[in-house]
């Protein structure tokens, strides 16, 4: 609940300033829910982890978001019934995207033996 509150406040502040900072923060904090669930982090730690994970991938995440919105609009146009499928598919694709980015970053990080 704290994560949603802090992340939401930061996103709303970004949207108040201008639309672009709000979208930027929304993208930067998009993986924070996964950090809470998978890594048992608190809200601030999860936001920092999401910031770290999305670093270098924010343009791709923005483009993915645009594609997901377009797919869900197509589902909406299919008499709402299509949204049942399109929302599920875009959510699964978002989870796959998170896993792919996490695995790529783990592969690039050298392991310290000591």
DSSP file (Angstrom, degrees, kcal/mol; ACC not computed):
  #  RESIDUE AA STRUCTURE BP1 BP2  ACC     N-H-->O    O-->H-N    N-H-->O    O-->H-N    TCO  KAPPA ALPHA  PHI   PSI    X-CA   Y-CA   Z-CA
    1    1 A X     >        0   0    0      0, 0.0     4,-2.1     0, 0.0     5,-0.1   0.000 360.0 360.0 360.0 -38.5    0.0    0.0    0.0
    2    2 A X  H  >  +     0   0    0      1,-0.2     4,-2.9     2,-0.2     5,-0.3   0.883 360.0  53.9 -64.0 -37.4    2.9    2.3    0.8
    3    3 A X  H  > S+     0   0    0      1,-0.2     4,-2.8     2,-0.2     5,-0.3   0.929 109.0  47.4 -62.5 -45.8    4.4    1.6   -2.6
    4    4 A X  H  > S+     0   0    0      1,-0.2     4,-2.1     2,-0.2    -1,-0.2   0.893 114.0  48.5 -62.5 -40.2    1.2    2.6   -4.4
    5    5 A X  H  X S+     0   0    0     -4,-2.1     4,-2.3     2,-0.2    -2,-0.2   0.954 116.7  39.6 -65.9 -51.5    0.9    5.8   -2.3
    6    6 A X  H  X S+     0   0    0     -4,-2.9     4,-2.4     2,-0.2     5,-0.2   0.938 119.3  46.2 -66.8 -47.2    4.5    7.0   -2.8
    7    7 A X  H  X S+     0   0    0     -4,-2.8     4,-2.2    -5,-0.3    -1,-0.2   0.895 113.7  49.5 -62.4 -40.0    4.7    6.0   -6.5
    8    8 A X  H  X S+     0   0    0     -4,-2.1     4,-2.7    -5,-0.3    -1,-0.2   0.904 110.1  50.2 -65.4 -42.2    1.3    7.5   -7.2
    9    9 A X  H  X S+     0   0    0     -4,-2.3     4,-2.6     2,-0.2    -2,-0.2   0.928 112.1  47.6 -62.2 -45.2    2.2   10.8   -5.5
   10   10 A X  H  X S+     0   0    0     -4,-2.4     4,-2.1     1,-0.2    -2,-0.2   0.905 113.5  47.8 -63.4 -40.8    5.5   11.0   -7.4
   11   11 A X  H  X S+     0   0    0     -4,-2.2     4,-2.4     2,-0.2    -2,-0.2   0.920 112.0  48.6 -66.6 -43.6    3.7   10.3  -10.7
   12   12 A X  H  X S+     0   0    0     -4,-2.7     4,-2.4     2,-0.2    -2,-0.2   0.908 110.3  51.9 -63.6 -41.3    0.9   12.8  -10.0
   13   13 A X  H  X S+     0   0    0     -4,-2.6     4,-2.2     1,-0.2    -1,-0.2   0.908 110.5  49.1 -60.4 -40.7    3.5   15.5   -9.1
   14   14 A X  H  X S+     0   0    0     -4,-2.1     4,-2.3     1,-0.2     8,-0.9   0.892 111.3  48.8 -64.1 -39.3    5.3   14.7  -12.4
   15   15 A X  H  < S+     0   0    0     -4,-2.4    -2,-0.2     6,-0.2    -1,-0.2   0.841 109.5  52.6 -69.8 -32.5    2.0   15.0  -14.3
   16   16 A X  H  < S+     0   0    0     -4,-2.4    -2,-0.2    -5,-0.2    -1,-0.2   0.921 110.4  47.6 -67.1 -43.1    1.2   18.3  -12.6
   17   17 A X  H  < S-     0   0    0     -4,-2.2     2,-0.3     1,-0.3    -2,-0.2   0.975 137.8 -43.3 -60.3 -55.1    4.6   19.7  -13.6
   18   18 A X     X  -     0   0    0     -4,-2.3     4,-1.1    -5,-0.2    -1,-0.3  -0.944  53.6-105.2-164.7 166.2    4.1   18.5  -17.2
   19   19 A X  H  > S+     0   0    0     -2,-0.3     4,-2.2     1,-0.2     5,-0.2   0.908 112.7  59.3 -68.3 -42.5    2.9   15.4  -18.9
   20   20 A X  H  > S+     0   0    0      1,-0.2     4,-2.6     2,-0.2     5,-0.2   0.905 103.5  48.4 -60.4 -47.6    6.4   14.2  -19.9
   21   21 A X  H  > S+     0   0    0     -7,-0.4     4,-2.6     1,-0.2    -6,-0.2   0.881 111.4  52.5 -62.2 -34.2    7.9   14.0  -16.4
   22   22 A X  H  X S+     0   0    0     -4,-1.1     4,-2.3    -8,-0.9    -2,-0.2   0.918 111.0  45.4 -64.7 -43.6    4.8   12.1  -15.2
   23   23 A X  H  X S+     0   0    0     -4,-2.2     4,-2.3     2,-0.2    -2,-0.2   0.907 112.1  53.1 -65.3 -41.4    5.1    9.5  -18.0
   24   24 A X  H  X S+     0   0    0     -4,-2.6     4,-2.7    -5,-0.2    -2,-0.2   0.928 111.9  44.5 -59.0 -46.6    8.9    9.3  -17.3
   25   25 A X  H  X S+     0   0    0     -4,-2.6     4,-2.2     2,-0.2    -1,-0.2   0.879 110.3  55.1 -67.5 -37.0    8.2    8.5  -13.7
   26   26 A X  H  < S+     0   0    0     -4,-2.3    -1,-0.2     1,-0.2    -2,-0.2   0.912 113.0  42.5 -61.3 -41.7    5.5    6.1  -14.5
   27   27 A X  H >< S+     0   0    0     -4,-2.3     3,-1.3     1,-0.2     4,-0.3   0.923 112.9  52.5 -69.2 -44.8    7.9    4.2  -16.7
   28   28 A X  H 3< S+     0   0    0     -4,-2.7    26,-0.3     1,-0.3     3,-0.3   0.825 117.2  38.3 -62.8 -31.8   10.8    4.4  -14.3
   29   29 A X  T >< S+     0   0    0     -4,-2.2     3,-1.6     1,-0.2     4,-0.3   0.280  84.5 106.3-101.1  10.5    8.6    3.0  -11.4
   30   30 A X  T <  S+     0   0    0     -3,-1.3     3,-0.3     1,-0.3     4,-0.2   0.744  80.7  47.2 -66.1 -24.1    6.7    0.4  -13.5
   31   31 A X  T 3> S+     0   0    0     -3,-0.3     4,-1.5    -4,-0.3     3,-0.3   0.332  81.1  99.7 -98.0   7.9    8.6   -2.6  -12.1
   32   32 A X  H <> S+     0   0    0     -3,-1.6     4,-1.8     1,-0.2    -1,-0.2   0.848  76.9  57.9 -65.9 -33.4    8.3   -1.6   -8.5
   33   33 A X  H  > S+     0   0    0     -4,-0.3     4,-2.2    -3,-0.3    -1,-0.2   0.897 105.3  51.4 -61.4 -39.3    5.4   -4.0   -7.8
   34   34 A X  H  >>S+     0   0    0     -3,-0.3     4,-3.2     1,-0.2     5,-0.5   0.876 106.5  53.7 -65.6 -37.3    7.6   -6.9   -9.0
   35   35 A X  H  X5S+     0   0    0     -4,-1.5     4,-1.4     1,-0.2     6,-1.0   0.878 109.3  48.8 -65.5 -37.4   10.4   -5.8   -6.6
   36   36 A X  H  X5S+     0   0    0     -4,-1.8     4,-0.7     4,-0.2    -2,-0.2   0.937 119.3  37.5 -66.2 -46.2    7.9   -5.9   -3.6
   37   37 A X  H  <5S+     0   0    0     -4,-2.2    -2,-0.2    -5,-0.2    -3,-0.2   0.947 126.8  32.9 -73.4 -49.4    6.5   -9.3   -4.5
   38   38 A X  H  <5S+     0   0    0     -4,-3.2    -3,-0.2    -5,-0.2    -2,-0.2   0.886 131.2  28.4 -77.9 -40.3    9.7  -11.1   -5.7
   39   39 A X  H  <<S-     0   0    0     -4,-1.4    -1,-0.2    -5,-0.5    -3,-0.2   0.360  96.7-126.2-108.3   4.4   12.4   -9.5   -3.5
   40   40 A X     <  +     0   0    0     -4,-0.7    -4,-0.2     1,-0.2     2,-0.2   0.904  52.3 162.4  51.9  49.4   10.3   -8.6   -0.5
   41   41 A X        -     0   0    0     -6,-1.0    -1,-0.2     1,-0.1     2,-0.1  -0.580  39.3-113.8 -95.8 158.8   11.3   -4.9   -0.5
   42   42 A X     >  -     0   0    0     -2,-0.2     4,-2.5     1,-0.1     5,-0.2  -0.281  42.2 -92.4 -78.7 175.5    9.8   -2.0    1.1
   43   43 A X  H  > S+     0   0    0      2,-0.2     4,-2.1     1,-0.2     5,-0.2   0.914 123.8  42.8 -61.2 -47.0    8.2    0.8   -0.9
   44   44 A X  H  > S+     0   0    0      2,-0.2     4,-2.2     1,-0.2    -1,-0.2   0.922 115.6  49.3 -68.2 -42.9   11.2    3.1   -1.2
   45   45 A X  H  > S+     0   0    0      1,-0.2     4,-2.6     2,-0.2    -1,-0.2   0.906 110.9  51.3 -60.1 -41.4   13.6    0.2   -1.9
   46   46 A X  H  X S+     0   0    0     -4,-2.5     4,-2.6     2,-0.2    -1,-0.2   0.888 108.7  50.0 -65.2 -40.0   11.2   -1.1   -4.6
   47   47 A X  H  X S+     0   0    0     -4,-2.1     4,-2.3     2,-0.2    -1,-0.2   0.909 112.3  47.9 -64.6 -41.3   11.1    2.3   -6.3
   48   48 A X  H  X S+     0   0    0     -4,-2.2     4,-2.2     2,-0.2    -2,-0.2   0.906 112.2  49.5 -64.6 -41.0   14.9    2.5   -6.3
   49   49 A X  H  X S+     0   0    0     -4,-2.6     4,-2.8     2,-0.2    -2,-0.2   0.906 110.8  49.2 -65.3 -41.5   15.1   -1.0   -7.6
   50   50 A X  H  X S+     0   0    0     -4,-2.6     4,-2.6     2,-0.2    -1,-0.2   0.902 109.5  52.6 -63.5 -40.4   12.6   -0.2  -10.4
   51   51 A X  H  X S+     0   0    0     -4,-2.3     4,-0.9     1,-0.2    -2,-0.2   0.916 112.5  45.8 -58.8 -43.7   14.6    2.9  -11.2
   52   52 A X  H  < S+     0   0    0     -4,-2.2     3,-0.4     1,-0.2    -2,-0.2   0.924 113.9  47.2 -66.3 -45.9   17.8    0.8  -11.5
   53   53 A X  H  < S+     0   0    0     -4,-2.8    -2,-0.2     1,-0.2    -1,-0.2   0.893 113.6  46.9 -66.6 -40.4   16.2   -2.0  -13.6
   54   54 A X  H >X S+     0   0    0     -4,-2.6     3,-2.6   -26,-0.3     4,-0.6   0.642  83.1 116.8 -78.9 -13.2   14.5    0.4  -16.1
   55   55 A X  T 3< S+     0   0    0     -4,-0.9    -3,-0.0    -3,-0.4    -4,-0.0  -0.350  86.3  12.4 -58.2 126.7   17.6    2.5  -16.5
   56   56 A X  T 34 S+     0   0    0     -2,-0.1    -1,-0.3     1,-0.0     4,-0.1   0.336 123.1  67.5  87.7  -6.8   18.7    2.2  -20.2
   57   57 A X  T <>  +     0   0    0     -3,-2.6     4,-2.3     2,-0.1     5,-0.2   0.275  62.0 105.4-124.1   7.6   15.4    0.5  -21.2
   58   58 A X  H  X S+     0   0    0     -4,-0.6     4,-2.3     1,-0.2     5,-0.1   0.855  79.6  51.6 -66.5 -36.2   12.9    3.4  -20.7
   59   59 A X  H  > S+     0   0    0      2,-0.2     4,-2.5     1,-0.2    -1,-0.2   0.929 111.9  47.7 -64.3 -43.4   12.5    4.1  -24.4
   60   60 A X  H  > S+     0   0    0      1,-0.2     4,-2.4     2,-0.2    -2,-0.2   0.889 111.7  50.2 -64.4 -38.2   11.7    0.5  -25.1
   61   61 A X  H  X S+     0   0    0     -4,-2.3     4,-2.4     2,-0.2    -1,-0.2   0.880 109.8  51.1 -66.5 -37.4    9.3    0.4  -22.2
   62   62 A X  H  X S+     0   0    0     -4,-2.3     4,-2.2     2,-0.2    -2,-0.2   0.932 111.9  46.3 -63.7 -45.9    7.6    3.5  -23.5
   63   63 A X  H  X S+     0   0    0     -4,-2.5     4,-2.3     1,-0.2    -2,-0.2   0.888 111.6  51.9 -65.0 -38.8    7.2    2.0  -26.9
   64   64 A X  H  X S+     0   0    0     -4,-2.4     4,-2.8     2,-0.2    -1,-0.2   0.916 108.4  52.0 -61.7 -42.2    5.9   -1.2  -25.4
   65   65 A X  H  X S+     0   0    0     -4,-2.4     4,-2.4     2,-0.2    -2,-0.2   0.902 108.7  49.9 -60.8 -42.3    3.4    0.8  -23.4
   66   66 A X  H  X S+     0   0    0     -4,-2.2     4,-2.2     2,-0.2    -1,-0.2   0.918 112.3  47.7 -62.2 -42.6    2.1    2.5  -26.6
   67   67 A X  H  X S+     0   0    0     -4,-2.3     4,-2.5     2,-0.2    -2,-0.2   0.904 111.1  51.0 -64.5 -40.9    1.8   -0.9  -28.3
   68   68 A X  H  X S+     0   0    0     -4,-2.8     4,-2.4     2,-0.2    -2,-0.2   0.903 109.9  49.6 -64.0 -41.1    0.0   -2.3  -25.3
   69   69 A X  H  X S+     0   0    0     -4,-2.4     4,-2.2     2,-0.2    -1,-0.2   0.919 111.3  49.5 -63.0 -43.0   -2.5    0.6  -25.3
   70   70 A X  H  X S+     0   0    0     -4,-2.2     4,-2.0     2,-0.2    -2,-0.2   0.916 111.4  48.8 -62.7 -42.8   -3.1    0.1  -29.0
   71   71 A X  H  X S+     0   0    0     -4,-2.5     4,-2.0     1,-0.2    -1,-0.2   0.909 112.0  48.8 -63.9 -41.5   -3.7   -3.6  -28.5
   72   72 A X  H  X S+     0   0    0     -4,-2.4     4,-2.1     2,-0.2    -1,-0.2   0.832 107.9  54.5 -69.8 -31.1   -6.1   -3.0  -25.7
   73   73 A X  H  X S+     0   0    0     -4,-2.2     4,-2.3     2,-0.2    -1,-0.2   0.900 107.1  51.2 -65.7 -40.1   -8.0   -0.4  -27.7
   74   74 A X  H  X S+     0   0    0     -4,-2.0     4,-0.9     1,-0.2    -2,-0.2   0.911 109.9  49.9 -61.9 -41.3   -8.4   -3.0  -30.4
   75   75 A X  H  < S+     0   0    0     -4,-2.0     8,-0.8     1,-0.2     7,-0.7   0.875 109.2  52.2 -63.1 -37.1   -9.8   -5.3  -27.8
   76   76 A X  H  X S+     0   0    0     -4,-2.1     4,-1.4     1,-0.2     3,-0.3   0.889 105.7  54.0 -64.5 -40.1  -12.2   -2.5  -26.6
   77   77 A X  H  < S+     0   0    0     -4,-2.3     2,-1.0     1,-0.3    -1,-0.2   0.716  91.6  76.1 -68.8 -19.2  -13.4   -2.1  -30.2
   78   78 A X  T >X S-     0   0    0     -4,-0.9     4,-1.0    -3,-0.4     3,-0.7  -0.259 130.7 -82.6 -87.9  49.0  -14.2   -5.8  -30.3
   79   79 A X  T 34 S-     0   0    0     -2,-1.0     2,-1.1    -3,-0.3    -2,-0.2   0.834  71.6 -74.7  57.6  39.7  -17.3   -5.2  -28.1
   80   80 A X  T >X S+     0   0    0     -4,-1.4     3,-0.8    -5,-0.3     4,-0.5   0.077 122.9  93.2  67.7 -26.1  -15.4   -5.2  -24.8
   81   81 A X  H X> S+     0   0    0     -2,-1.1     3,-1.1    -3,-0.7     4,-0.7   0.857  77.4  60.2 -66.3 -34.4  -15.0   -9.0  -25.0
   82   82 A X  H 3X S+     0   0    0     -4,-1.0     4,-2.8    -7,-0.7     3,-0.4   0.763  91.5  68.9 -64.1 -25.1  -11.7   -8.7  -26.7
   83   83 A X  H <> S+     0   0    0     -3,-0.8     4,-2.3    -8,-0.8     5,-0.4   0.799  88.0  64.8 -66.4 -27.4  -10.3   -6.8  -23.7
   84   84 A X  H <X S+     0   0    0     -3,-1.1     4,-0.9    -4,-0.5    -1,-0.2   0.919 113.4  33.5 -58.9 -42.3  -10.5   -9.9  -21.6
   85   85 A X  H  X S+     0   0    0     -4,-0.7     4,-2.6    -3,-0.4    -2,-0.2   0.920 118.7  50.3 -79.6 -46.7   -7.9  -11.4  -23.9
   86   86 A X  H  X S+     0   0    0     -4,-2.8     4,-2.6     1,-0.2     5,-0.2   0.872 109.9  49.4 -67.5 -37.1   -5.8   -8.3  -24.7
   87   87 A X  H  X S+     0   0    0     -4,-2.3     4,-2.2     2,-0.2    -1,-0.2   0.927 113.3  47.5 -66.4 -42.7   -5.4   -7.2  -21.1
   88   88 A X  H  X S+     0   0    0     -4,-0.9     4,-2.3    -5,-0.4    -2,-0.2   0.921 113.8  47.7 -62.5 -43.7   -4.2  -10.6  -20.1
   89   89 A X  H  X S+     0   0    0     -4,-2.6     4,-2.2     1,-0.2    -2,-0.2   0.912 112.6  47.5 -66.5 -42.5   -1.8  -10.9  -23.0
   90   90 A X  H  X S+     0   0    0     -4,-2.6     4,-2.0     2,-0.2    -1,-0.2   0.867 111.6  51.2 -69.2 -34.1   -0.3   -7.4  -22.5
   91   91 A X  H  X S+     0   0    0     -4,-2.2     4,-2.1    -5,-0.2    -2,-0.2   0.918 111.4  47.3 -66.8 -42.6    0.1   -8.1  -18.8
   92   92 A X  H  X S+     0   0    0     -4,-2.3     4,-2.3     1,-0.2    -2,-0.2   0.880 111.3  51.5 -64.6 -37.4    1.9  -11.4  -19.5
   93   93 A X  H  X S+     0   0    0     -4,-2.2     4,-2.3     2,-0.2    -1,-0.2   0.882 108.3  52.1 -65.8 -37.3    4.1   -9.6  -22.1
   94   94 A X  H  X S+     0   0    0     -4,-2.0     4,-2.2     2,-0.2    -2,-0.2   0.898 109.8  48.7 -65.2 -40.9    5.0   -7.0  -19.5
   95   95 A X  H  X S+     0   0    0     -4,-2.1     4,-2.4     2,-0.2    -2,-0.2   0.908 111.3  50.1 -64.6 -41.8    6.0   -9.7  -17.0
   96   96 A X  H  X S+     0   0    0     -4,-2.3     4,-2.6     2,-0.2    -2,-0.2   0.894 108.7  52.8 -62.7 -39.7    8.1  -11.4  -19.7
   97   97 A X  H  X S+     0   0    0     -4,-2.3     4,-2.4     2,-0.2    -2,-0.2   0.916 108.9  49.8 -61.5 -44.0    9.7   -8.0  -20.5
   98   98 A X  H  X S+     0   0    0     -4,-2.2     4,-2.7     1,-0.2    -2,-0.2   0.937 111.7  47.9 -58.9 -48.5   10.6   -7.6  -16.8
   99   99 A X  H  X S+     0   0    0     -4,-2.4     4,-2.7     1,-0.2     5,-0.2   0.903 111.3  50.9 -60.9 -42.1   12.1  -11.1  -16.7
  100  100 A X  H  X S+     0   0    0     -4,-2.6     4,-2.2     2,-0.2    -1,-0.2   0.923 112.4  45.2 -62.9 -45.1   14.1  -10.4  -19.8
  101  101 A X  H  X S+     0   0    0     -4,-2.4     4,-2.2     2,-0.2    -2,-0.2   0.924 114.1  49.4 -65.8 -44.1   15.5   -7.2  -18.6
  102  102 A X  H  X S+     0   0    0     -4,-2.7     4,-2.2     1,-0.2    -2,-0.2   0.927 112.8  46.9 -60.4 -46.7   16.4   -8.7  -15.1
  103  103 A X  H  X S+     0   0    0     -4,-2.7     4,-1.9     1,-0.2    -1,-0.2   0.880 111.4  51.3 -65.2 -38.3   18.1  -11.7  -16.7
  104  104 A X  H  X S+     0   0    0     -4,-2.2     4,-1.3    -5,-0.2    -1,-0.2   0.897 111.6  47.2 -65.7 -39.7   20.1   -9.5  -19.1
  105  105 A X  H  X S+     0   0    0     -4,-2.2     4,-1.3     1,-0.2    -2,-0.2   0.864 110.5  51.8 -71.0 -35.0   21.3   -7.3  -16.2
  106  106 A X  H  < S+     0   0    0     -4,-2.2    -1,-0.2     1,-0.2    -2,-0.2   0.876 108.9  51.4 -65.8 -36.8   22.2  -10.3  -14.1
  107  107 A X  H  < S+     0   0    0     -4,-1.9    -1,-0.2     1,-0.2    -2,-0.2   0.812 111.5  47.3 -69.7 -30.0   24.3  -11.7  -17.0
  108  108 A X  H  < S+     0   0    0     -4,-1.3     2,-0.5    -5,-0.1    -1,-0.2   0.721  93.3  88.1 -83.1 -22.0   26.1   -8.4  -17.5
  109  109 A X  S  < S-     0   0    0     -4,-1.3     2,-0.1    -5,-0.1    -4,-0.0  -0.671  78.8-132.0 -83.2 119.9   26.9   -8.0  -13.8
  110  110 A X        -     0   0    0     -2,-0.5     2,-0.4     1,-0.1    -2,-0.1  -0.459  20.9-121.1 -71.4 143.1   30.2   -9.7  -12.8
  111  111 A X        -     0   0    0     -2,-0.1     2,-0.6     1,-0.0    -1,-0.1  -0.701  19.3-138.0 -86.7 131.9   30.0  -11.9   -9.7
  112  112 A X        -     0   0    0     -2,-0.4     2,-0.5     2,-0.0    -1,-0.0  -0.792  14.7-160.1 -93.4 121.6   32.4  -10.9   -6.9
  113  113 A X              0   0    0     -2,-0.6    -2,-0.0     1,-0.2     0, 0.0  -0.874 360.0 360.0-102.1 127.8   34.0  -13.9   -5.3
  114  114 A X              0   0    0     -2,-0.5    -1,-0.2     0, 0.0    -2,-0.0   0.397 360.0 360.0-164.6 360.0   35.4  -13.2   -1.9
